[in-house]
């Protein structure tokens, strides 16, 4: 089980996860603060310091076990506390909470775009032959192990940086899509609840406690991949089109 552990891959992936989760949770807290709920801010959650957001199981045990063993990668941070009663009356209470819930996934999508752009710039800067830019980009983005990038002979610093950027793009896309699922404790449930007709809310709320268990089963059995896989495929197709426009191949 632990024969193929790659320490560089675990470190790079874990750093990318911690940063992405920290921005995600800080975005929730910042949106709540903008909407006049200072609950999370007073608890120190409006920060990029990962220590403020870490959950022992979700941010430490399960992610590292997943990275070390190849089991399904599950990671989460401590939920950001929000008091809907304090949210501004510029929006309905449900609408304000939906805005707070949407801030996390939106931050992940923005991060993915930013780090993808940085990745393009780094590839163009460090790859000596223009015709190798696209292959290097694809390999850096999709490499399962950091060591597999050594064949590119770009130097240790450039290799690690490209590996980190690739992980930041993928993890942020994964966090955005995962959290947009309208299930249980995920942000998608809070977003959807803000737009459902009032008459549907009782049934929706009664179903949510069961959604957390279903979500864990989907993740552990690999069925979650069948749910998110088609959307990931579309996103990768879009990334490929942009890469072919920006890079030489």
Long-range contacts (C-beta under 8 A, 24 or more apart in sequence): 1-69, 2-68, 2-69, 4-70, 5-68, 6-145, 6-146, 6-147, 8-145, 8-146, 8-147, 8-160, 8-163, 9-67, 9-144, 9-145, 9-146, 9-147, 9-163, 10-64, 10-67, 10-68, 12-146, 12-160, 12-163, 12-164, 12-167, 13-67, 13-167, 13-171, 14-63, 14-64, 14-67, 15-164, 16-164, 16-167, 16-168, 16-171, 17-59, 17-63, 17-75, 17-167, 17-171, 18-50, 18-54, 18-59, 19-48, 19-50, 19-168, 20-108, 20-111, 20-168, 20-171, 20-172, 20-175, 21-50, 21-53, 21-59, 21-75, 21-76, 21-77, 21-175, 22-47, 22-48, 22-49, 22-50, 22-52, 22-53, 22-77, 23-48, 23-107, 23-108, 23-111, 24-77, 24-104, 24-105, 24-107, 24-108, 24-175, 24-179, 25-52, 25-53, 25-77, 25-78, 25-80, 25-104, 26-53, 26-107, 27-103, 27-104, 27-106, 27-107, 28-80, 28-82, 28-100, 28-101, 28-103, 28-104, 29-80, 30-103, 31-99, 31-100, 31-102, 31-103, 32-80, 32-82, 32-87, 32-100, 35-87, 35-88, 35-90, 35-91, 35-96, 35-99, 35-100, 36-86, 36-87, 36-88, 37-82, 37-83, 37-84, 37-86, 37-87, 37-100, 38-86, 39-81, 39-82, 39-83, 39-86, 40-80, 40-81, 40-82, 43-81, 45-80, 45-81, 53-77, 53-78, 54-78, 72-219, 72-220, 72-222, 72-224, 74-216, 74-219, 79-185, 92-194, 94-193, 94-194, 95-194, 97-190, 97-193, 97-194, 98-190, 98-191, 98-193, 98-194, 98-195, 99-194, 100-190, 101-187, 101-188, 101-189, 101-190, 101-191, 101-194, 102-187, 102-191, 104-175, 104-179, 104-187, 105-175, 105-176, 105-179, 105-180, 105-187, 105-188, 106-176, 108-172, 108-173, 108-175, 108-176, 108-179, 109-172, 109-173, 109-176, 111-168, 111-172, 112-168, 112-169, 112-172, 112-173, 112-176, 115-165, 115-168, 115-169, 115-172, 116-169, 116-239, 116-242, 118-165, 119-162, 119-165, 119-166, 119-169, 120-243, 120-246, 120-247, 122-158, 122-161, 122-162, 122-165, 123-162, 123-247, 124-246, 124-247, 126-154, 126-155, 126-158, 126-162, 127-154, 130-248, 131-248, 131-249, 132-248, 133-247, 133-248, 133-249, 134-243, 134-244, 134-247, 134-248, 134-249, 135-249, 136-162, 137-243, 137-247, 138-243, 140-165, 140-166, 141-166, 141-169, 141-170, 141-239, 142-166, 169-239, 173-232, 173-235, 174-228, 174-232, 177-228, 177-231, 177-232, 178-224, 178-228, 181-215, 181-227, 183-208, 183-211, 183-212, 183-214, 183-215, 184-208, 184-209, 184-210, 184-211, 184-212, 184-213, 184-214, 184-215, 185-212, 186-215
